[in-house]
């Protein structure tokens, strides 16, 4: 019984951490000049990829992973 509560609390704390990770870039906005550099550009379509897009993608993937892990711990805490 106590183990399931620990899993649930751990899941909730991981979800809190993931939420902070996902909104951190909006809480403390830092803009560097090199963030606007275009890394890849398709001249036919005009689509481009900037450095800041790559940074945002990494942060979002980490946040999504931590959210999923927190959900898994909460689910295990509920089942056990």
Phi, psi and omega per residue, in radians:
X1 nan -0.754 -3.120
X2 -1.221 -0.569 3.139
X3 -1.133 -0.656 3.133
X4 -1.174 -0.624 3.092
X5 -1.173 -0.677 3.105
X6 -1.108 -0.746 3.103
X7 -1.088 -0.749 -3.138
X8 -1.132 -0.782 3.126
X9 -1.130 -0.708 3.084
X10 -1.075 -0.725 3.101
X11 -1.088 -0.737 3.123
X12 -1.132 -0.733 3.114
X13 -1.146 -0.655 3.079
X14 -1.152 -0.671 3.083
X15 -1.138 -0.665 3.069
X16 -1.106 -0.780 3.116
X17 -1.086 -0.736 3.131
X18 -1.122 -0.685 3.109
X19 -1.095 -0.716 3.112
X20 -1.144 -0.715 3.113
X21 -1.062 -0.750 -3.070
X22 -1.240 -0.547 -3.116
X23 -1.754 -0.026 -3.084
X24 -1.023 -0.688 -3.110
X25 -1.182 -0.302 3.097
X26 -1.685 -0.407 3.106
X27 -1.284 -0.857 -3.129
X28 -2.057 1.515 -3.122
X29 -1.298 2.157 3.048
X30 -2.124 2.193 -3.138
X31 -2.141 2.082 3.106
X32 -1.879 2.648 -3.112
X33 -1.089 -0.677 -3.089
X34 -1.254 -0.188 3.068
X35 -1.161 -0.429 -3.103
X36 -1.503 -0.056 3.137
X37 -1.124 2.370 3.122
X38 -1.493 2.150 -3.116
X39 -1.522 -0.712 -3.070
X40 -2.495 2.407 3.136
X41 -2.505 2.378 3.066
X42 -1.740 1.989 -3.044
X43 -1.241 -0.436 -3.131
X44 -1.295 -0.808 -3.085
X45 -1.654 -0.387 -3.106
X46 1.516 0.037 3.099
X47 -1.261 2.468 -3.140
X48 -2.463 2.821 3.134
X49 -2.236 2.127 3.141
X50 -1.731 2.838 3.108
X51 -1.033 -0.661 -3.108
X52 -1.156 -0.504 3.099
X53 -1.178 -0.660 3.115
X54 -1.165 -0.710 3.106
X55 -1.115 -0.772 3.127
X56 -1.108 -0.649 3.141
X57 -1.129 -0.751 3.123
X58 -1.105 -0.790 -3.134
X59 -1.103 -0.722 3.138
X60 -1.160 -0.649 3.096
X61 -1.154 -0.717 3.099
X62 -1.123 -0.787 3.119
X63 -1.076 -0.720 3.117
X64 -1.125 -0.713 3.118
X65 -1.108 -0.776 -3.136
X66 -1.176 -0.661 3.064
X67 -1.080 -0.766 3.112
X68 -1.103 -0.702 3.110
X69 -1.135 -0.725 3.091
X70 -1.107 -0.716 3.095
X71 -1.108 -0.700 3.123
X72 -1.099 -0.764 3.107
X73 -1.112 -0.715 3.104
X74 -1.124 -0.703 3.132
X75 -1.136 -0.781 3.107
X76 -1.113 -0.679 3.096
X77 -1.119 -0.538 3.117
X78 -1.357 -0.673 -3.097
X79 -1.280 -0.714 -3.077
X80 -1.298 nan nan
